[in-house]
Structures are given as C-alpha cells and as structure tokens.
C-alpha cells in the first residue's frame, strides 16, 4: 500500500513536471513566433499568422492563466493586431481587440495591491499608485496603456471612455520617466499623438507634441516609421500644416524596410497607413 501511494505521488509529480515543460516549450515557440512575425514584411502572411498565434496563445494560457509572460504577450499581441490590421477597416472590431489587450495587461498590473485598489478610482488617486511599480513593470504598463488609449481614441463619442484618458496619460508618463527608450520610444510616440491630436481647449498642446515626437525619433533614430505616420495624422493635421504632412509621409514612403530588419512588419504597416492617409489629404486639409 505504501509502495502504491509512493508510486502515485511520483506519477503526479512527473505529470506536473511534464506539463510545466510542455507549457514552457509552447511559451518559447510563441515567443519565437512573435520574433519571426516582427521580421515579416508581407502583410497578408503576417495578418493570418498573428491571428492564429493569438488563439494558440490563449489556448496555452488556459493551462496557466496567471502566467505574466503569456499575459504580456497577449496584451502586446492584441494591441498590435488591432492597430496594424483591424482599425483601418473596422473600428468596432478594433475596439474589441484593444479592450482584450488592455484586460490581459490589467491582469498583470492588478497583482500589485496598491494599484488594484485604485484602478477604478479617479486620476487623483490613480496616478500616485503608479509609483508602486518598478522599471520591471514598464512593459506591462506600456502595453496595457496602449490598448486602453487606442480604445479611447476610437471612442471619442463615449464620455465614460474619455474620462479614463488621464489614467492612460499617467501610465505613459510613468513609462517615459522610468524607461523612455522602451519599444523604440513608444511612450513619447503615444504622448506626442495625444497632445497633437486634440485642440487646445481640450488639453492639446502642439509644443509638447513636437517635443515628444522629437524625443521619440531621437531614441529610435528615425527607424520606427509609425512615428512619422502618427505625427502626420495628429500634429500636422491639427496645425493644418499640409507641407509637414506630406514631408512626413514621403519620409515613410522612401525609407527601406531594411532600415530596421527586426521590425519590418511595423514599418510595412506604417507604409500602408501612410498610403491611406494620402488618399484623405484633401479631406484633412
């Protein structure tokens, strides 16, 4: 009986180890999949692959739902998928994916009790709680904020969504302060768009916007082409500077995807968005 019990325990331990090894292996495969996707320049291939990879990722997460690494990949994946492949054709679908990405990120951040206690409260309580995070938390804060902020940008007729914008701004301020170079200066990219897309009466500030875009380009050395696209669609349009608009989009058009091989996909998406913006030039100016 004792031998049988020991054998049962050993069997359970072995099963648990095998399960963890399998999950770790799948996590590595998904990691590598995202790396390969980021190097892809064919948008049709990338769109099909990323949708498949996201569902595979969620399947793996069913067995390990509190795995921070997998949750972060999901937050990043859904925000990136919505931005790159959905929002230009279906704003409503994009909003759903942005919220999905935000919620995966929130599951990581809400493990911090100081943050969890204020996440649904006002900006006055929300902003100070971000100080409880460290530099290690920057990726989760960034991708959660990107998904959340992008959802708000598509929901400007929803007062409840707009009311959350100061929280998103606080999160990006945190990233810009703790690790400004994260994701090619992504926090400055976001803040430049935020300040550049709103009129002054609603908190916009073209001077602050320019500074953020300049800082972003300084960090990524002009290689992250979405920076130019979002400067064109926010700052250039808001100031009605058609010459700047065309200059920025021409920069995107004429830059080789090989300028940043590890991010060909993002830059290919930037080129697609630049073409779509050009089609609207007479409407925007």
C-alpha positions in Angstrom: 0.0 0.0 0.0 2.8 2.3 0.9 4.6 1.5 -2.4 1.4 2.1 -4.3 1.0 5.5 -2.6 4.6 6.5 -3.3 4.2 5.4 -6.9 1.0 7.5 -7.2 2.8 10.6 -5.8 5.7 10.1 -8.2 3.3 9.8 -11.1 1.6 13.1 -10.2 5.0 14.8 -9.8 6.2 13.5 -13.1 2.9 14.6 -14.8 3.3 18.0 -13.3 6.8 18.3 -14.5 5.9 17.2 -18.0 3.0 19.7 -18.0 5.3 22.5 -17.0 7.9 21.5 -19.5 5.2 21.4 -22.2 4.0 24.9 -21.2 7.5 26.3 -21.2 8.2 24.8 -24.6 4.9 26.3 -26.0 5.8 29.6 -24.5 9.2 29.6 -26.2 7.5 28.6 -29.5 5.1 31.5 -29.2 8.0 33.9 -28.3 9.9 32.8 -31.4 6.7 33.2 -33.4 6.3 36.8 -32.4 10.0 37.5 -33.3 9.6 35.9 -36.7 6.4 37.8 -37.3 8.0 41.1 -36.5 10.6 40.4 -39.2 7.9 39.6 -41.8 7.2 42.3 -44.5 4.3 40.7 -46.3 1.2 42.0 -44.6 -1.2 39.2 -45.8 1.1 36.5 -44.4 1.5 38.4 -41.1 -2.2 39.1 -40.6 -3.1 35.4 -41.0 -0.2 34.2 -38.8 -0.8 36.6 -35.9 -4.5 35.8 -35.7 -3.6 32.1 -35.5 -0.8 32.7 -32.9 -3.1 34.8 -30.7 -5.6 31.9 -30.4 -2.8 29.4 -29.8 -1.5 31.8 -27.1 -4.9 31.9 -25.4 -5.1 28.1 -25.6 -1.8 27.7 -23.8 -3.0 30.3 -21.2 -6.0 28.1 -20.3 -3.4 25.8 -18.6 -1.5 28.7 -17.0 -3.9 31.7 -16.7 -1.8 33.7 -14.3 1.5 33.4 -16.3 2.7 37.0 -16.5 4.8 36.4 -19.6 1.9 34.9 -21.5 -0.4 37.7 -20.4 2.1 40.3 -21.6 2.4 38.6 -25.0 -1.4 38.6 -25.2 -1.6 42.3 -24.3 1.0 43.2 -26.9 -0.4 40.9 -29.5 -3.9 42.1 -29.4 -3.0 45.8 -29.3 -0.6 45.3 -32.2 -3.1 43.3 -34.2 -5.8 45.9 -33.8 -3.5 48.7 -34.8 -1.9 47.0 -37.7 -4.7 45.1 -39.3 -8.1 46.0 -37.9 -8.7 49.6 -37.1 -8.4 50.9 -40.7 -11.2 48.7 -41.8 -13.4 48.1 -38.7 -13.3 50.5 -35.8 -15.8 48.4 -33.8 -13.7 45.2 -34.1 -10.6 47.1 -33.3 -12.2 48.4 -30.1 -12.9 44.9 -29.0 -9.3 43.8 -29.6 -7.9 46.8 -27.9 -10.0 46.1 -24.8 -9.0 42.5 -24.9 -5.3 43.5 -24.9 -5.9 46.1 -22.1 -7.6 43.5 -19.9 -4.8 40.9 -20.3 -2.4 43.6 -19.2 -4.6 44.7 -16.3 -4.4 41.1 -15.0 -0.7 41.6 -14.6 -0.9 45.0 -13.1 -3.7 44.2 -10.7 -1.5 41.7 -8.9 0.0 44.9 -7.3 -2.4 45.6 -4.5 -1.7 49.3 -4.3 -2.7 49.6 -8.0 -5.6 47.2 -7.8 -7.2 49.3 -5.0 -7.3 52.4 -7.2 -7.6 51.2 -10.7 -11.3 52.1 -10.9 -10.9 55.4 -9.0 -10.2 58.8 -10.3 -6.9 60.2 -11.7 -6.0 61.9 -8.4 -5.7 58.5 -6.7 -4.7 56.5 -9.8 -1.5 58.5 -10.7 0.3 58.2 -7.3 -0.3 54.4 -7.2 1.8 54.0 -10.3 4.8 54.9 -8.1 4.4 51.4 -6.6 5.6 49.9 -9.8 9.3 49.4 -10.8 11.2 49.5 -14.0 10.5 45.8 -14.4 6.8 46.7 -14.7 7.3 49.0 -17.7 6.3 46.5 -20.4 3.0 45.6 -18.8 2.2 49.3 -18.0 3.1 50.3 -21.6 1.1 47.6 -23.5 -1.9 48.0 -21.1 -1.9 51.7 -21.7 -1.5 51.4 -25.4 -4.5 49.1 -25.7 -6.6 51.3 -23.4 -5.6 54.5 -25.0 -6.2 53.2 -28.5 -9.7 52.1 -27.5 -10.4 55.6 -26.2 -9.1 57.1 -29.4 -11.8 55.2 -31.3 -14.5 56.0 -28.7 -14.5 59.8 -28.7 -18.3 60.0 -28.5 -18.3 58.0 -25.3 -17.9 60.3 -22.2 -17.1 57.3 -20.0 -14.2 56.2 -22.2 -12.9 59.7 -22.5 -13.0 60.1 -18.7 -10.3 57.4 -18.5 -7.8 59.3 -20.7 -5.9 61.0 -17.8 -5.2 57.5 -16.4 -3.7 56.3 -19.7 -1.7 59.5 -19.9 -0.4 58.9 -16.3 0.7 55.4 -17.3 2.6 56.6 -20.4 4.2 59.4 -18.3 5.4 56.6 -15.9 6.9 54.7 -18.9 8.5 57.8 -20.3 10.0 58.6 -16.9 11.2 55.1 -15.9 12.4 53.7 -19.3 11.9 56.3 -22.1 13.6 54.0 -24.7 11.2 51.1 -24.2 9.7 49.9 -27.5 11.6 52.5 -29.6 10.4 55.4 -27.6 6.8 54.2 -27.6 5.7 56.3 -24.7 6.8 59.5 -26.4 5.2 58.3 -29.6 1.9 57.9 -27.7 2.1 61.2 -25.8 3.1 63.1 -29.0 0.0 61.8 -30.6 -2.2 62.5 -27.6 -1.1 66.2 -27.3 -1.0 66.7 -31.1 -4.5 65.3 -31.9 -6.5 67.4 -29.5 -7.4 71.1 -29.8 -6.0 73.4 -27.1 -9.4 73.8 -25.4 -9.4 70.0 -24.8 -5.9 69.8 -23.5 -3.9 69.7 -26.7 -0.5 71.3 -26.9 1.4 71.4 -30.2 4.6 72.4 -28.5 4.5 69.5 -26.1 3.5 67.2 -29.0 6.5 68.2 -31.1 8.9 67.6 -28.1 7.6 64.1 -27.7 7.9 63.3 -31.3 11.4 64.7 -31.5 12.4 62.7 -28.4 10.9 59.5 -29.9 12.8 60.0 -33.2 15.9 60.7 -31.3 15.5 57.4 -29.4 14.7 55.2 -32.5 17.0 57.3 -34.8 14.1 57.7 -37.3 13.9 54.0 -37.9 10.4 53.3 -36.4 8.3 54.7 -39.2 5.0 54.8 -37.4 6.4 57.8 -35.6 6.2 59.8 -38.8 2.7 58.5 -39.6 1.2 59.5 -36.3 2.9 62.9 -36.3 1.3 63.5 -39.6 -2.2 62.4 -38.6 -2.1 64.2 -35.3 0.2 67.2 -35.2 0.3 68.1 -38.9 -3.5 67.8 -39.2 -4.2 69.7 -36.0 -2.0 72.6 -37.1 -3.2 72.3 -40.7 0.4 72.1 -41.9 0.0 70.3 -45.2 3.6 70.7 -46.1 4.7 68.9 -42.9 2.0 66.2 -43.5 3.4 65.5 -47.0 7.0 65.6 -45.8 6.4 63.1 -43.1 4.6 60.7 -45.3 7.2 61.0 -48.0 9.8 60.0 -45.4 7.8 56.8 -44.7 7.4 56.1 -48.5 11.0 56.5 -49.3 12.6 54.6 -46.4 13.6 51.0 -46.9 12.1 48.3 -44.7 15.7 47.1 -44.2 16.4 50.1 -42.0 15.1 48.1 -39.1 15.0 44.3 -40.1 13.8 43.2 -36.7 10.7 45.4 -37.1 9.9 45.1 -40.8 6.3 44.3 -40.0 5.7 47.5 -38.1 7.4 49.6 -40.8 5.4 47.8 -43.5 2.2 48.7 -41.6 3.5 52.3 -41.4 3.8 52.4 -45.2 0.2 51.0 -45.6 -1.1 53.7 -43.2 0.8 56.4 -44.9 -0.8 55.4 -48.3 -4.3 55.5 -46.6 -3.6 58.9 -45.2 -2.5 60.3 -48.5 -5.8 59.3 -50.0 -7.5 61.6 -47.4 -5.3 64.6 -47.9 -8.0 66.8 -49.5 -10.4 65.8 -46.8 -8.0 66.6 -44.0 -6.7 70.0 -45.3 
